[in-house]
Amino acid sequence: MRCTLNYSEFPPINIFKKVLESCPQSAILFASLWKLKQKSMKVSIRKTAINSMFLISRTLFRNHLLALGRIDLISFKELEDDFLIDFLDDDGK
């Protein structure tokens, strides 16, 4: 029996290829965040949920976000209890 995947939950190939070429260590986090994003292309992550949701430390989470921000795929704001993440379009806006 073959299981089909819902590819609408994955980032577009040109964007994901950019992640894999520039910061491959952040690829799994990027794909996970992409699945969580809202229609407004935003996602909010509670700091207390990072360890259980992504199985990484808050420091590593922040470092991966910084790497994705350097290649203009996301912008994020770190608040006291949350990370607010915006996905940017191809123009970096």
SENUDO-833192 format. One record per residue: x, y, z of N, C-alpha, C, CB in turn; residue number from 0; residue in one letter. Coordinates in steps of 0.001 Angstrom, whole numbers, padded with zeros to 6 digits. Atoms other than C-alpha are relative to their C-alpha. Glycine has a CB too. Layout:
// residues N
+---------+---------+---------+---------+---------+---------+---------+---------+---------+---------+---------+---------+-----+--------+
!     npx !     npy !     npz !    capx !    capy !    capz !     cpx !     cpy !     cpz !    cbpx !    cbpy !    cbpz ! num ! residu !
+---------+---------+---------+---------+---------+---------+---------+---------+---------+---------+---------+---------+-----+--------+
!       X !       Y !       Z !       X !       Y !       Z !       X !       Y !       Z !       X !       Y !       Z ! NUM !      a !
...
+---------+---------+---------+---------+---------+---------+---------+---------+---------+---------+---------+---------+-----+--------+
***
This chain:
// residues 93
+---------+---------+---------+---------+---------+---------+---------+---------+---------+---------+---------+---------+-----+--------+
!     npx !     npy !     npz !    capx !    capy !    capz !     cpx !     cpy !     cpz !    cbpx !    cbpy !    cbpz ! num ! residu !
+---------+---------+---------+---------+---------+---------+---------+---------+---------+---------+---------+---------+-----+--------+
!  000841 ! -001174 !  000000 !  000000 !  000000 !  000000 !  000889 !  001241 !  000000 ! -000958 ! -000004 !  001216 !   0 !      m !
! -000780 ! -001224 !  000133 !  001386 !  003372 ! -001010 ! -000735 !  001150 !  000685 !  000263 !  000328 ! -001493 !   1 !      r !
!  000553 ! -001147 ! -000714 !  000852 !  006448 !  001150 !  000375 !  001273 ! -000757 !  000518 !  000052 !  001475 !   2 !      c !
! -000293 ! -001249 !  000690 !  000549 !  009797 ! -000603 !  000163 !  001121 !  001015 ! -001110 !  000343 ! -001014 !   3 !      t !
! -000258 ! -001134 ! -000882 !  001851 !  012961 !  000988 ! -000724 !  001231 ! -000503 !  001504 !  000275 !  000110 !   4 !      l !
!  000619 ! -001269 !  000353 !  000144 !  016315 !  001042 !  001118 !  001030 ! -000182 ! -001032 !  000459 !  001095 !   5 !      n !
! -001127 ! -000882 !  000263 !  002795 !  018444 ! -000632 ! -000325 !  001476 !  000199 !  000488 ! -000216 ! -001393 !   6 !      y !
!  000345 ! -001396 ! -000269 !  000867 !  021648 !  000031 !  000528 !  000442 !  001360 ! -001518 !  000199 ! -000066 !   7 !      s !
! -000533 ! -000328 ! -001318 !  002284 !  021472 !  003568 !  001497 !  000277 ! -000040 ! -000286 ! -001126 !  000970 !   8 !      e !
! -001435 ! -000192 !  000109 !  005865 !  021705 !  002293 !  000307 !  001347 ! -000649 !  000635 ! -001142 ! -000803 !   9 !      f !
! -000377 ! -001265 !  000656 !  007709 !  024890 !  001291 !  000203 ! -000222 ! -001501 !  001297 !  000586 !  000638 !  10 !      p !
! -000281 !  000114 !  001437 !  008012 !  025602 ! -002441 !  001449 ! -000447 ! -000230 ! -000266 !  001352 ! -000716 !  11 !      p !
! -001307 !  000610 !  000232 !  010984 !  023783 ! -003938 !  001107 !  001040 ! -000158 ! -000053 ! -000881 ! -001231 !  12 !      i !
! -001056 ! -001007 !  000189 !  012876 !  026944 ! -004948 !  000431 !  000616 !  001333 ! -000484 !  001106 ! -000954 !  13 !      n !
! -000334 ! -000541 ! -001312 !  012706 !  028270 ! -001382 !  000734 ! -001046 !  000834 ! -001270 !  000475 !  000729 !  14 !      i !
! -000635 !  001048 ! -000791 !  013574 !  024946 !  000225 !  001407 ! -000301 ! -000513 ! -000851 ! -001272 ! -000021 !  15 !      f !
! -001334 !  000201 !  000582 !  016505 !  024532 ! -002177 !  000964 !  001068 !  000514 ! -000065 !  000033 ! -001552 !  16 !      k !
! -000825 ! -001087 ! -000534 !  017811 !  027921 ! -001008 !  000429 ! -000304 !  001438 ! -000767 !  001338 ! -000056 !  17 !      k !
! -000330 !  000376 ! -001378 !  017656 !  026694 !  002600 !  001055 ! -001102 !  000000 ! -001269 ! -000466 !  000764 !  18 !      v !
! -000935 !  001127 !  000042 !  019448 !  023452 !  001744 !  001391 !  000426 ! -000461 ! -000533 ! -001086 ! -000920 !  19 !      l !
! -001300 ! -000458 !  000503 !  022209 !  025276 ! -000136 !  000693 !  000944 !  000978 ! -000173 !  000695 ! -001345 !  20 !      e !
! -000593 ! -001043 ! -000837 !  022735 !  028096 !  002374 !  000183 ! -000404 !  001461 ! -000848 !  001227 ! -000064 !  21 !      s !
! -000088 !  000392 ! -001416 !  022032 !  026637 !  005803 ! -000732 ! -001326 !  000209 ! -000600 !  001109 !  000926 !  22 !      c !
!  000687 !  001301 ! -000065 !  021202 !  022926 !  005604 ! -000370 ! -000438 !  001408 !  000860 ! -001051 ! -000620 !  23 !      p !
!  000309 !  000383 ! -001367 !  021262 !  022557 !  009382 ! -001331 !  000588 !  000469 !  001117 !  000440 !  000925 !  24 !      q !
!  001271 ! -000635 ! -000365 !  018151 !  024789 !  009527 ! -001172 ! -000512 ! -000822 !  000108 !  001497 ! -000161 !  25 !      s !
!  001035 !  000452 !  000932 !  016172 !  022891 !  006872 ! -001186 ! -000659 !  000694 !  000595 ! -000962 ! -000990 !  26 !      a !
!  001105 !  000686 ! -000674 !  014138 !  020695 !  009201 ! -000843 !  000998 !  000788 !  000535 ! -001106 !  000937 !  27 !      i !
!  000746 ! -001019 ! -000729 !  013207 !  023650 !  011390 ! -000837 !  000842 ! -000962 !  000957 !  000898 !  000804 !  28 !      l !
!  000735 ! -000809 !  000973 !  012215 !  025693 !  008316 ! -001244 ! -000739 ! -000492 !  000907 !  000364 ! -001190 !  29 !      f !
!  001152 !  000783 !  000468 !  009967 !  022900 !  007013 ! -001049 ! -000131 !  001100 !  000451 ! -001397 ! -000470 !  30 !      a !
!  000934 !  000116 ! -001120 !  008412 !  022474 !  010465 ! -000754 !  001308 !  000234 !  000745 ! -000409 !  001272 !  31 !      s !
!  000648 ! -001303 ! -000171 !  007728 !  026194 !  010810 ! -000963 !  000282 ! -001154 !  001057 !  001119 !  000096 !  32 !      l !
!  000849 ! -000221 !  001178 !  006286 !  026276 !  007276 ! -001352 ! -000690 !  000197 !  000697 ! -000529 ! -001293 !  33 !      w !
!  001243 !  000728 ! -000232 !  003715 !  023661 !  008274 ! -000870 !  000683 !  001055 !  000304 ! -001431 !  000426 !  34 !      k !
!  000731 ! -000663 ! -001077 !  002722 !  025760 !  011310 ! -000494 !  001395 ! -000367 !  000872 !  000089 !  001214 !  35 !      l !
!  000315 ! -001394 !  000340 !  002388 !  029096 !  009503 ! -001494 !  000188 ! -000263 !  000804 !  000442 ! -001231 !  36 !      k !
!  001386 ! -000372 !  000260 ! -000931 !  030869 !  009222 ! -000094 !  000557 ! -001413 ! -000514 !  001036 !  001046 !  37 !      q !
!  000184 ! -000576 !  001339 ! -002412 !  032317 !  006043 !  000715 !  001333 ! -000134 ! -001486 !  000180 ! -000304 !  38 !      k !
! -000694 ! -001285 !  000013 ! -000808 !  035615 !  007011 !  001517 ! -000171 ! -000096 ! -000353 !  000794 !  001249 !  39 !      s !
! -001428 !  000337 !  000111 !  002598 !  033855 !  006653 !  000741 !  000327 !  001292 !  000641 !  000757 ! -001180 !  40 !      m !
! -000601 ! -000264 ! -001311 !  003246 !  034290 !  010389 ! -000207 ! -001208 !  000893 ! -000608 !  001273 !  000653 !  41 !      k !
!  000143 !  001045 ! -001001 !  003783 !  031900 !  013243 !  000562 !  000526 !  001318 !  000724 ! -001315 ! -000442 !  42 !      v !
! -000445 ! -000371 ! -001337 !  004135 !  032425 !  016969 !  000320 ! -001284 !  000746 ! -001083 !  000850 !  000757 !  43 !      s !
! -000432 !  001188 ! -000729 !  006067 !  029899 !  019037 !  000294 !  000395 !  001445 !  001256 ! -000650 ! -000671 !  44 !      i !
! -000286 ! -000230 ! -001417 !  006005 !  029848 !  022833 !  001376 ! -000563 !  000313 ! -001089 ! -000648 !  000914 !  45 !      r !
! -001345 !  000461 ! -000354 !  009515 !  029569 !  024253 ! -000040 ! -001296 !  000794 !  000732 !  001069 !  000798 !  46 !      k !
!  000089 !  001214 ! -000810 !  008366 !  026898 !  026684 ! -000321 ! -001235 ! -000843 ! -001055 !  000172 !  001079 !  47 !      t !
!  000378 !  001126 !  000858 !  007175 !  024729 !  023758 !  001112 ! -000424 ! -000955 ! -001231 !  000355 ! -000795 !  48 !      a !
! -001047 !  000283 !  000992 !  010395 !  024787 !  021714 !  000618 ! -001372 !  000196 !  001087 !  001059 !  000066 !  49 !      i !
! -000657 !  001288 ! -000253 !  012035 !  021793 !  023385 ! -000874 ! -001173 ! -000413 !  000362 ! -000126 !  001471 !  50 !      n !
!  000882 !  001131 !  000317 !  009015 !  019525 !  022984 ! -000447 ! -000006 ! -001459 ! -001221 !  000030 !  000900 !  51 !      s !
!  000463 ! -000059 !  001389 !  007917 !  020739 !  019524 !  001091 ! -000330 ! -001005 ! -000550 !  001366 ! -000298 !  52 !      m !
! -001066 !  000109 !  000996 !  011275 !  020813 !  017770 !  001182 ! -000853 !  000460 !  000491 !  001371 ! -000359 !  53 !      f !
! -001045 !  000854 ! -000575 !  013478 !  018681 !  020059 !  001391 !  000641 ! -000085 !  000014 ! -001348 ! -000710 !  54 !      l !
! -001265 ! -000731 ! -000052 !  016157 !  021377 !  020184 ! -000092 !  001038 !  001114 !  000326 !  000678 ! -001378 !  55 !      i !
! -000017 ! -001019 ! -001054 !  017234 !  023949 !  022754 ! -000450 !  001356 ! -000550 !  001412 !  000117 !  000616 !  56 !      s !
!  000384 ! -001355 !  000421 !  016061 !  027561 !  022678 !  001153 !  000713 ! -000694 ! -000467 !  000823 !  001207 !  57 !      r !
! -001169 ! -000639 !  000612 !  019592 !  028681 !  021842 !  000195 ! -000489 ! -001431 !  001267 ! -000278 !  000831 !  58 !      t !
! -000140 !  000551 !  001348 !  019826 !  026351 !  018854 ! -001147 !  000470 ! -000893 !  000043 ! -001539 !  000048 !  59 !      l !
!  001157 ! -000519 !  000739 !  016312 !  027417 !  017769 !  000279 !  001423 ! -000474 ! -001277 ! -000035 !  000880 !  60 !      f !
! -000320 ! -001392 !  000335 !  017380 !  031073 !  017874 !  001095 !  000068 ! -001067 !  000443 !  000769 !  001263 !  61 !      r !
! -001090 !  000003 !  000978 !  020592 !  030300 !  015959 ! -000486 ! -000409 ! -001389 !  001111 ! -000939 !  000455 !  62 !      n !
!  000570 !  000400 !  001291 !  018641 !  028520 !  013215 ! -000852 !  001125 ! -000592 ! -000848 ! -001280 !  000158 !  63 !      h !
!  000780 ! -001141 !  000488 !  016255 !  031481 !  012984 !  000913 !  001089 ! -000551 ! -000881 !  000569 !  001122 !  64 !      l !
! -000959 ! -000999 !  000490 !  019227 !  033825 !  012628 !  000547 ! -000389 ! -001367 !  001157 !  000169 !  000996 !  65 !      l !
! -000513 !  000475 !  001292 !  020608 !  031677 !  009788 ! -001046 !  000185 ! -001097 !  000414 ! -001486 !  000094 !  66 !      a !
!  001068 ! -000181 !  000987 !  017245 !  031729 !  007995 ! -000253 !  001482 ! -000276 ! -001294 ! -000672 !  000484 !  67 !      l !
!  000153 ! -001443 !  000190 !  017031 !  035483 !  008523 !  001102 !  000594 ! -000867 ! -000020 !  000699 !  001340 !  68 !      g !
! -001122 ! -000506 !  000814 !  020464 !  036033 !  006970 ! -000197 ! -000245 ! -001488 !  001299 ! -000648 !  000445 !  69 !      r !
!  000245 !  000249 !  001431 !  019247 !  034521 !  003699 ! -001374 !  000533 ! -000420 !  000098 ! -001516 ! -000310 !  70 !      i !
!  001232 ! -000741 !  000304 !  016092 !  036686 !  003785 ! -001220 ! -000880 ! -000246 !  000222 !  000857 ! -001199 !  71 !      d !
!  001196 !  000828 !  000107 !  013533 !  033902 !  004215 ! -000997 !  000293 !  001109 !  000375 ! -001463 !  000026 !  72 !      l !
!  000870 ! -000331 ! -001126 !  012183 !  034982 !  007593 !  000503 !  001269 !  000671 ! -000065 ! -001168 !  001017 !  73 !      i !
! -000410 ! -001000 ! -000984 !  012229 !  037836 !  010012 ! -000667 ! -000444 !  001299 ! -000418 !  001499 ! -000427 !  74 !      s !
!  000599 !  000419 ! -001257 !  011586 !  037273 !  013684 !  000287 !  001012 !  001080 !  000510 ! -001374 !  000413 !  75 !      f !
! -000141 ! -000851 ! -001170 !  011152 !  039090 !  016929 ! -000063 ! -000914 !  001213 ! -001111 !  001119 !  000052 !  76 !      k !
! -000011 !  000792 ! -001227 !  012072 !  037543 !  020242 ! -000592 !  000839 !  001120 !  001444 ! -000473 !  000359 !  77 !      e !
!  000646 ! -000652 ! -001131 !  009732 !  038555 !  023030 !  000337 ! -000770 !  001273 ! -001539 !  000086 ! -000207 !  78 !      l !
! -000316 !  000644 ! -001276 !  009857 !  037577 !  026683 ! -000419 ! -001473 !  000021 ! -000681 !  000745 !  001141 !  79 !      e !
!  000522 !  001369 ! -000056 !  007721 !  034441 !  026227 ! -000153 ! -000673 ! -001363 ! -001323 !  000005 !  000686 !  80 !      d !
!  000299 !  000521 !  001332 !  007442 !  033994 !  022441 !  001059 !  000402 ! -001016 ! -001363 !  000485 ! -000458 !  81 !      d !
! -000683 ! -000417 !  001224 !  009171 !  034079 !  019100 ! -001101 !  000280 ! -001015 !  001029 ! -001104 ! -000525 !  82 !      f !
!  000927 ! -000345 !  001065 !  007140 !  035886 !  016425 !  000763 ! -000057 ! -001319 ! -000640 !  001412 !  000231 !  83 !      l !
! -000737 !  000271 !  001226 !  008213 !  034693 !  012985 ! -000867 !  000364 ! -001192 !  000440 ! -001483 ! -000071 !  84 !      i !
!  000657 ! -000372 !  001256 !  007250 !  036218 !  009621 !  000768 ! -000621 ! -001154 ! -000083 !  001551 ! -000159 !  85 !      d !
! -000633 !  000494 !  001214 !  007936 !  034416 !  006369 !  000008 !  001116 ! -001022 ! -000728 ! -001257 ! -000551 !  86 !      f !
! -000161 ! -001067 !  000980 !  009241 !  036806 !  003723 ! -000202 ! -000548 ! -001396 !  001383 !  000656 !  000124 !  87 !      l !
!  000139 !  000450 !  001395 !  008492 !  036678 !  000018 !  001356 !  000000 ! -000678 ! -000989 !  000902 ! -000782 !  88 !      d !
! -001265 !  000111 !  000727 !  011153 !  036261 ! -002653 !  000789 !  001302 ! -000029 ! -000261 ! -000454 ! -001409 !  89 !      d !
! -000673 ! -001290 ! -000002 !  011940 !  039980 ! -002474 !  000556 !  000369 !  001371 ! -000949 !  001070 ! -000468 !  90 !      d !
! -000461 ! -000297 ! -001354 !  012754 !  039782 !  001245 ! -000898 !  000969 !  000728 !  001385 !  000549 ! -000039 !  91 !      g !
!  000948 ! -000946 ! -000638 !  009618 !  041770 !  002224 ! -001059 ! -000754 !  000762 ! -000665 !  000919 ! -001050 !  92 !      k !
+---------+---------+---------+---------+---------+---------+---------+---------+---------+---------+---------+---------+-----+--------+
***
